[in-house]
């Protein structure tokens, strides 16, 4: 079991889930701002992958929360 799984399993009131999801959305928003400012094609691809990773991580936490 990972550290994240332990945190989520022990989160009886949902506070930790909320905190993790908020941090992921905040990090995703920072990447989105960088994308919106413009950058080189190589940097854009890197930032886009990072943005997609935050999206996927958020979805995983939400699906874990639903179970």
matplotlib code that plots the C-alpha trace (Angstrom):
import matplotlib.pyplot as plt

x = [0.0, 1.3, 1.5, -1.3, -3.5, -2.8, -3.8, -7.0, -7.9, -7.5, -9.4, -12.7, -14.1, -12.8, -10.4, -7.3, -9.1, -10.1, -6.6, -5.0, -7.5, -7.1, -3.3, -3.6, -6.0, -3.7, -0.7, -2.7, -3.8, -0.2, 0.8, -2.3, -1.1, 2.3, 0.7, -1.5, 1.5, 3.1, 6.4, 8.5, 6.9, 9.2, 8.3, 4.6, 4.7, 6.3, 3.8, 0.9, 2.0, 2.3, -1.2, -2.6, -0.8, -2.4, -5.8, -5.2, -4.1, -7.2, -9.4, -7.6, -8.2, -11.8, -12.4, -10.6, -12.9, -16.0, -15.1]
y = [0.0, 3.4, 6.4, 8.0, 5.0, 5.0, 8.7, 8.1, 5.0, 6.8, 9.9, 9.5, 13.0, 13.7, 16.5, 14.9, 14.0, 17.6, 18.9, 16.5, 17.4, 21.1, 20.8, 18.9, 21.5, 24.3, 22.7, 22.0, 25.7, 26.8, 24.6, 25.9, 29.5, 28.6, 27.0, 30.1, 32.4, 30.5, 28.7, 26.7, 23.6, 21.3, 23.1, 23.0, 19.2, 18.8, 21.1, 19.4, 16.1, 17.5, 19.0, 15.7, 13.9, 16.2, 15.6, 11.8, 12.0, 14.0, 11.4, 8.6, 10.4, 11.0, 7.3, 6.2, 8.5, 7.1, 3.5]
z = [0.0, -0.9, 1.4, -0.6, -0.1, 3.6, 3.8, 1.8, 3.8, 7.1, 5.9, 7.7, 7.2, 3.7, 4.7, 3.3, 0.0, -0.3, 0.4, -2.1, -4.8, -4.1, -4.4, -7.7, -9.2, -8.0, -9.7, -12.8, -12.9, -12.7, -15.6, -17.6, -17.0, -18.4, -21.4, -22.0, -21.9, -24.7, -25.1, -27.5, -29.0, -27.0, -23.7, -24.8, -25.2, -21.8, -20.1, -21.8, -20.5, -17.0, -17.3, -18.4, -15.5, -13.0, -14.7, -14.4, -10.8, -9.9, -11.5, -9.6, -6.3, -7.1, -8.1, -5.0, -3.0, -4.7, -3.6]

ax = plt.figure().add_subplot(projection="3d")
ax.plot(x, y, z, "-o")
ax.set_aspect("equal")
plt.show()
